[in-house]
Amino acid sequence: MVKYASLLADLENAVAKGTAESCLRALWHATDTLIAGSYSEAQIATFGEIIGRLSDEIEHGARVRLAAKLAASHNAPFAIVGKFASDDSIDVAGPVLRHSERLDIAALVDCASSKGQQHLLAISERRQVPEVVTDVLVVRGSSEVVTSVATNGGARFSISGFQILVRRAEGDAVLAEGVGLRKDIPRHLFHQLIAKASAEVKEKLARERPDMEREIQSTVSEITGAIHTRFGAASKDRFAARRTVAKLHESGKLTEDKVFEFAYSLKFNETAVALSLLCSVPIDIVERSLVDRNREPVLILAKALGFSWGTTMSLLFLGAPNYRITAGDLDLIKVDFVRLKLDTCLRVLTVYRSRKQAAACESETPPQAYPN
C-alpha cells in the first residue's frame, strides 16, 4: 500500500510539474505498472484518472499505442476504455472495440448507435457480442458489418435481430449463407430464409447443414406449391396482368385504391404486379410475401407504400389460407402494422431492390417474366 501511494504521488508530481517528455514517460510507466499489477477497482479508477489526464496531451500515435495496450488488459480503467472506444479515430477506437473485456455493454450500444461503419465493424468482430448490441448492428450496419456479425460464432441475436438478418439476406448470397449456417437461428426463420434464398444458397446449405436438408427441400416445395396451387404457375394470365397494370402505372393511375380493388377481388397476379411496380422490387419477392405465413413482409410493403390499414387487410386476406383470418389474429397484426417504422421498411425495400439490380447485372438480356 505504501508503494502504491508513493507511486501515485510521483505520478501526480509528474503531471503537475513535468515537461511533455517526462509526462509521456510517466504515462508509460503508470500504464505498464497498472497492467502488470493486481489492484482493486478503486485503485484502478485512480490510475485511470491520472492516465486520463496524461493521455489528453499526447499525440495521435501515442494514443493508438496506449489504446492497444489497454485493450488487452484486464486492469484497464473503465473510463479510459470508454473514452477510447468513442474516439473518432478508428486506429484508437478499433483495438478497444474489438478486444477490451473492460468495455461495458452500455458503451458498446452507444458506439454502435452513433459511430461510423468502421467502428461498427470492429464491434462485430468481438469475441462475444450480446443481443442488445447486435440489435443495433443489424439495423445500422453496412453489408460488411452485418455479414461479419452474422458469421461471428460469439454473437447472439434476439428474435427481432434474426428477422432483420433474414430480410437483409434477400439478394445477398454471402449473408444468406452465413445466417443459414447459424445453429441458433429459429426454425421458422430458417424456413423464411430458405424460401427467399437463391438456388445456389439452398444447395450449399443443404450440403453444409445435413440436419436441415429435409426441411430445406420441404420449404422450397411448400412455397412454390402454395403459389402454384392457389394462383397458378406463371402463365398468360400473369403476362396479361403485367400489360394491364403496366399501362395503369405508366399513366399514373396505379393508386392505392386500384391495389385495394385488385386484392379485394382476389386478383393475385394483378396485385403482385402492382406491388412489384410500385415498390420497384422483384415479382418473386412480392409473390412470396403475399403467401408467407409470417405476415410481416406484407406489412413492410404496405407501410413502405403508405397504405391504409384497410388496403393492408385486403392484401393479408388475399394471401391467407382460404382467404380467412380470425378477428383476434387481425387485431394482433394491426398492432404490428402500427408499430412498424416507415424508415425501417424503406431500408428493407432497398435490400429487396439490390437483389433486382444484381439479377439485372448478371443477365445481358431483359427479364422475360413480364413481356410488354
N, C-alpha and C positions, 0 to 999 in steps of 0.2 A: 504493500500500500504506500509506503514511504517512497519507493522507487517510482511508482505511478504518479504520485503527487509532484515529485521533483521533475519528472518528465513534462508534466503539464505546465509547470511553472516555467521551464526552459522554453517550451513552445510558445507560451503566451508572451514571453520576453522577446522571442524572435519575431513574432507578429508585430509587436508594438514598436520595436526599435531597429529591426534588421533591415538590410538592403534587399533589393529584389532577388539577388543571388542567394543570400542567406535564408530568405523566406522560402525559396524554392528547395534548398537543401533541407530546411525544416519540414517542408511538406512531404518530401520523400521519406524522411526519417520517421515522421509521425505515421505515414501510411504503412510503411514496412513494419513498424513496431506493432501497429494495430492488427495487421494481417497475421503476423506471426504469434501474437499473444492470445491469452484467454481472458476475456473481460466480461463483466456484466453488461446488460443492456444500457444501464445508466452511464457506465464508463464509455461504452461505445458511442453513446449520444454526445458525450463531452468531447471525445476525439472528433466526432463529426462536426461539432461547432467550429473547432479550430481548423480542421481540414477545409471546411466550407469557406472560411474567411481567407485562407491561403489560396484556395483554388480560384477565387474570384479574380485574382490578379495575374494568373498565369496565361501564357499564350495557348493558342489552339492545340498545337502539337502536344504540349504537356497535359492538357485536359483529356486528349484522346488516350494518352498513356495511363493517366490516373483512372479513367473510366474502365479501361481494360483490366487494371489491377483490382479495382473494387468489384467488378462484375463477377470475378471468380472467387471472391472472399465471402466466407460465412460471417465475417465480422463487419461487413460494410454497413455504415450508418444508414438508416432508413431515409433520412432527409437528403443525404447526398445522392444515393442511387435514384431517388425520386426526381431530384433536380436534373441529374444527368439523363434520365430516361426521356424527359421532355425537352431536352436540348434540340434546337433546330438542326444542328449538325448530326447527320446520321453516323458519322465517324465517332462521335462522342456517345450518342444515344444507343447505337446499334449493339455494342457488346453488353450493355446493361439490359436492354430489352430482350436479347437472345438468351442470356445466361444467368443473370442475377437471381438468386433464390431469395434475396432480401427485398425484392420489389413486390409490394403488396398488390392485391387484386384491384383495389380502387385506382392505383396509379396506372395499371395496365389498361383498365377500362377508359380512363381519362385520355391516355395516349391514343388508344385505338379509336376513340371518338373524335379526336381533334387534330391529330398529326397526319402527315402525308403517307403515301404508299410505301416508301422505303421503311418508315417506322413500323407500319402495319406488317410488312413482310418480315421484319426482324421479330416481331411478336409471334407471328405464325410459326416461327422456327424454334420456339421454346421447347424444352423437354416436356413440359406439361402446360396445356392451355385450357383453363376451365371454361365451362359453358357460358358464363356471363361475358367472357371476353370473346369467344367465338361467335356469339350472337351479334356482336358489333362487326367483327371481321367479315362475316359472310355478306353483310349488307354494304359496308363501306369499301371493302377491299376490291382491288383490281382482279382480273382473271388470274394473274400470277399469285397474288396473295391468297385467293380462295382455293386455288389448286394446292398451294403449299400447305395450308392448314388442313385441307381435306385429306391429304396424304400423310399427315403427321399422326403417327400412332398414339402420341401422348395428348392429342387434342380431344376434348369431349364436347359433344353437341347436344343442345336441347332439341325437342321435337320441332320447334319453330326453326331452329338452325338447320336441321336436316331438310325441312320443307324448302327453305330458301336454297340450299345446296342443290336439291333435285331440280328446282326451277332453273337455276343458273347453269345446270349441266346440259340443258337442252341446246343442241348445236355445238357443244364443246366436248369433243370425244375424250380428251385427256381428263377433264374434270369428271365426266360421267364414269369413266373407268375407275378413277380414284375413289369416288363416292361409292360406287358399286362394290369395290373390294373391301370396304369397311365392314367388319363383322358386327358392329354395333348399330348399323342402320336398321330402323324398324322395318319389319317385313312389308307392311302396306306401302311404305315409301320406296322400298326396293322395287315393288311392283310398278309404281308410278315411274321410277327411273327407267326401268326396262321398257315400259310401254312407249316411252318417248325417245329412247336411245337409238343410235344408228345400228344397222345390221352388224357392222364391224365390232362395235362395242358389245353387242349382245353375244356374239361369237366368242370374243375374248373373255368376257365374264363367265360364260358357260365353261370355258376351259379352266380359268383361274379359281372359280368357285363351284366345284363339283357338288357341294352341298346344296346349291341353289339352282342347279341345271334344270331340274324338272320344273321348278317354279318359273324359271325364265321362259321355257318353252310354253308352259300353260298360259302365262301372262300375255305373251305375244299372240297366241291363238285366241285368247279371250277378247282382247281389244279389237283385233281385226274382225273376229267373228261378230262382235256386238254391232259394229258399224254395218257390216255386210248383211247380217240377218235382218236388222231393223230398217235399214235405209237403202240397202242395195250397194253393190260394188260400183266403182267409178264407171260411168256409162254415158249414154247420150243424154240422160236426164241431167247429169252434172254439167255437161257441155252446154245444154240449153239454159240451165240456171246461170252459168257463167255469162252467157251472152246477154240474158235479160238483166241481171244485176249489174253487169259492167256498164250497160247503157244508162242505167239509173245513176251509177256512180259518176260517169263522165258528165252527165247533165246536172249534177249537184242535187239530185232528187233521192239519193240513198240516205235517208234520215233515220233517226231512232224509231219514228212511227212506222216506217217501212220494215225495219228489222222486227219490230213487235208483230206486225201483220204476218210476216213470214213464219215466225216462231209460233204464234198463236194458231196459225193454220197448219201447223206441223209440217212445214216445208223445210226439211232438213238441209237439202242441197242449197237452196236459196239462202237460208240463214247462215250456213257455214261460209258460203262465198261472200256474203255481205260482211260478215265479221272479219274475214280474211282481208278484204279490200279496205275496210275502214281502219283496221289495226295495222295493215301492211305486214302481216305475218303469214307464214306458210299455211296452206289449207289443211295439211295433215295435223298441225298443232291444234287448229280450231276444231276439227272433227273429233280428235281425241279428248279435247277439253269438254266438249259437249256431252260425251258419253261416259266420262270419267266418274267413277263412284265418289271420288273426292271432288266436292263441288267448288273448291277454291279456284281452280283455273278459270271456270266460267265467271266467277265473281271478279277475278282480276281483269278479265277482258271487259266486262260490263263497267266496272269502276273506272278503268282507264279511258273508256269512251264517254264517261259522264252520263251513263244511262240511269234512268229512274229505277226504283225497286220493282215497279210494275213490269217494265221491259225485262229486267233481270229475271223475274219469276217466270216469264214466258220462255226464256232460254233454259231455265232449270227444268221446267216441266217437259220441254222438248226432248231433253236427254235422259230424263228419269225413266226407270223401268215401268212399262205400262202407262207412261205419262202421268204418274201419280207420286205425290209427296205428301206425307202427313202434315197436318197443321202444326204439330209440335216441332217436327223437323224444320218446317218452313220458318218458324219463329227463330229457331237457333241459327239457321242460315242467314236470316236477315240481320241478326246481331253481328255475325262475322262480316257481312257486307258493309254495315255501317262503320265497323272498326277499321276496315281496310283503308290505308292511306294512299291518296292519289299518287304521290311521288314514288312510293314503293311499287305500285302497279305499273307506272310508266317505265321504271327501271327494268321490271320483268319483261315488258314488251320490247325493250331494247335488246335484251338477251335473245328473245324469240326472233327478232329481225336479223340478228347476226347470223343465225342459222340459215335464214333465207339468202342472205348475201353470200355466205360461204358456199351454199349449194349452187348459186348462180356462177360463182367464180370457177367452180370445178367443171362446168359444162360450157362448151363453146356454142351450143345451140339453145334456143329459148326453151323453157319448160313446156312440155306437151300436155300437162294436165288441164290447161284452160285455153283451148284454141279460141281465138276471137272470130 
